[in-house]
Amino acid sequence: MAKNQVYHARMKHINVRYHFVQDILEEGDIELKKIHTKNNLMDIITKVVFRVKFNHCKNLLLILLVC
């Protein structure tokens, strides 16, 4: 919805305060990127993950914290 306004007519019920993301995108302050589920760090706090995925996310977080 933030990038593609084609479905705008169907989503008029959404409150105006939620459209601030579109304004920020148009100004270029943020950029939305698709992140494959293999590299999604938030899986570690939002889903039940297996040990391999947990360790992978933990390692990616450590890399981000050190930088």
C-alpha positions in Angstrom: 0.0 0.0 0.0 2.9 2.4 0.8 4.5 1.9 -2.6 1.5 1.1 -4.8 -1.6 3.2 -4.6 -3.6 1.0 -7.1 -5.6 -0.4 -4.2 -6.2 3.0 -2.7 -10.0 3.0 -3.5 -10.4 -0.2 -1.5 -8.5 1.1 1.5 -10.2 4.4 2.2 -11.3 3.1 5.5 -7.8 3.3 6.8 -7.2 6.4 9.0 -5.3 9.3 7.5 -2.6 9.1 10.2 -1.4 5.8 8.7 -0.6 7.4 5.4 2.4 9.2 6.8 4.6 6.3 5.4 3.6 7.3 1.9 4.6 10.9 2.5 8.0 9.8 4.0 8.6 7.5 1.0 7.8 10.3 -1.5 10.2 12.6 0.3 12.9 9.9 0.1 13.6 9.8 3.9 13.2 6.0 4.0 13.4 3.2 1.5 11.4 0.0 1.6 13.2 -3.2 0.7 12.0 -6.8 0.5 14.0 -9.0 2.8 13.9 -12.8 2.2 12.8 -14.8 5.1 16.3 -16.4 5.4 17.8 -13.0 6.2 14.9 -11.6 8.3 16.3 -10.8 11.7 13.0 -10.1 13.2 12.0 -13.7 12.9 14.0 -14.4 16.0 11.6 -12.2 18.1 8.3 -12.7 16.2 8.2 -16.5 15.4 9.2 -19.8 16.8 12.3 -20.7 15.0 14.5 -23.8 14.8 18.0 -23.8 16.3 19.7 -23.3 13.0 17.6 -20.2 12.2 18.0 -18.9 15.7 21.8 -19.2 15.5 21.8 -17.6 12.1 19.8 -14.6 13.3 21.9 -14.4 16.5 25.1 -14.2 14.3 23.6 -11.6 12.1 22.6 -9.5 15.1 26.1 -9.8 16.5 27.5 -8.5 13.3 25.2 -5.5 13.4 26.0 -4.8 17.0 29.8 -4.8 16.4 29.6 -2.5 13.4 
